[in-house]
Amino acid sequence: MAVDENQDCYLPVERGLPLPLVCRAEELPERFAREEVTEREALEVLVEVVRSGISPLPMRHSQVIDTTLEWISSSFKPDIAILRERLCYSERQMQRLVARFFGQPPVRLIRRYRAIRSATLLSMPDLSAALEQEVFDAFYDQAHMIKEIRHFTGRTPKRLQPRAASIITETLAEPGYGSVDLFGGHEQVRRKKS
């Protein structure tokens, strides 16, 4: 299903799965209540239902996703011309496909990941001066940086200062990035974390 058409909303399970799989999933709560299946067995059935309902992406679409992830992970401000060149699609087709799989066109992805990466790095207590300067250089000026970080994280850089066990340290931690390289190729940060 296209991310740009189906993001941030509730979808009935029937929209994403065939009816026989929907029936298997919907009978699980009753079977669990009757103690016919354990919690683990019910979860295994759900995994099987979802796995059976997912069809593999065409190879070309997988390549769009992989190439876009590699591109967005490359730096704070990746060049859109490089993405277009690597994908070998027209400008319009590239925009459409990236929005389909990421929910946003490339320009918006750049803004979002730049702000979130910057917020994450600025929340690190031992951030080097050089990397801090690189974060600042990724924006036009300080006001632009503050506005973008607030827009995408809901916090200003000052409010990102790390505290033990805060919501900031939980939500801006590395596991939240999934397939995207959090540090855009910064080995310096990776070495510090190891």
N, C-alpha and C positions, 0 to 999 in steps of 0.2 A: 504494500500500500504506500502511496506517495506521502512522504513526511510533510511536505508543505501543505497538503490538503487535510491531513489527519493528526496534526500535532496539537498538544495541549488541550485535548478534549476526550470525553468518555465516548467509547464506541461499543455498541452491543457486540457481543462475541460472534453473533451470526454474520456480522459484516466481514469478519476476518477468517472464519473457519467454516468448513462444510457442515451441514446439519448432523451427520452421524457423529462427528467429533464433538459438536456442541452438546449433543445428548449424553455422550460419555462424560463430559466435564460436569454437566448439570446434575447427573445422578450421584456424583461423588459425595456431596454433603450428607445425603440420606444414607448412603452406604457407610459413611464414617460414623454417623449417629447410631446406626444399628450395629456398629463394631464389626462390620464385615471386612473393613480394611483399616490398617493402622495409619497413623499420620504419614509415616514415611512411604507406605504403599500408595496412599492417595496422591502425594506429591510426585511419585514416580509415574503414576497414570497421567497427571497433568503435564509433566514433561513430555511424555510420549504423545499426548494429544497435540500439544503445541508443535513438537517436532514433526509430527505427521502432517500438520496443517500448513507448514511452511514449505513453499516451493523454492528451489534454488534460483538465485538471480542469474540471468544470462551473463556470460563471461565479460562482455563489453561493459555491463553495468557494474560488475565487481571491480573491473579496472578503473571505472570512474571513481568509485568509492576509495579504492586503495590510492590512486593518484592524488585525489583531493586530500586525503588524510596526510599523505607524505608532503604535499605542498603546504598545507596549513601548519604543519609541524616544523617547517623549515626555518621560520624566523618570525619576528614580531610583525613584520610588514611584508608578507610574500607578494611577489609581483603577479598580477592576474594574467599578464601576457604569457608568463611561463606556464601557468596552468592551462591556458588555451592551447599553447604549443604542445604540451605533453598529452592533452586529451585528444587532439586532432579533430575537434568539432568546431563548427561555426560559433561565433560569439553567442548568438541566441540559444543554440542547442546546448552549449556549455552552461549558460545561466539556468536553463530549464532543468537540466540533469542534476546539477549541484543542488538546486532548490528542492528537487524531488527527493534526493537522498539525504540532505542535511537540513531541510526545512527553510533554508535561507540562501540567497545568491552569494557568490564569492565575496563581494564587497562587504556584506553584512557579517559573513564568517570572519573576515579579517578583523573587523571592529570587535566582535564578540570575543574571539580568542586572544586578541591583543590585550583587551581589558582584563579578562579573567586570568591570563598568565601574569600580567603585571600585578594584579591584586595578590595573587598567590606568592609571587616573588617578594613583594613589598611586605607581606605578612611574616616572612622568614626572619628570625632574630639575627642570624649571622650572614645576612646578604652582603656580599662584597661591594665596595664603593664602585668598582668598575661595572658590575652587573646592575647596580642601582642606577648608574648613569645611562646605561643602555636602555633601561626601562623608561627613563625620562625622555631620552632621545627618540623613542618610538612615537611620541605625541608632539603636536605642534608647540604646546607650552603646558605649564602646570595646570592652568584652568581646564584645558582640553582633557588632560589626563584625569583630573578629579571628576569631571563631568562624565567621561566614558566609564570609568570604574564604578561610579555611583549608578549609572544607568544599567550596567550589566550585573552588578553584584548587590546593589542596594546599600552599599557602604561607601564611605569616603576613605581615601588612603589612611587618614589619621585613625579612623575607627577600625582599620585592619590590623592594628598593632597586636602582636600575638599575646594571648593570655592562655594559661594552661586550661585545657578542656573547655574551650569556648566554641560557640557555633561556627566561628570563622575558621578555627583550626580543623574542625570536622568537615566543613563543606568545601574548603579550598585545598584540601589535601590531595596528594598525587593520585590516589585511587579513583577520584571523581573524574578523571580525564579519559578513561577508557582507552581507545585506540590512538588518541592524539598525543603526540610527544609534548608533555607539559612545558619543557624548557626550550623547545625550538632548536635542539641541537647543542645546547650549552653543556659541554662536558664538565665545565668548572662547577656547576651546580650539582651534577650527578655525583662527582667525586666527593663533594662535601657531604652528601646524603648517605653515601656508602659507609 
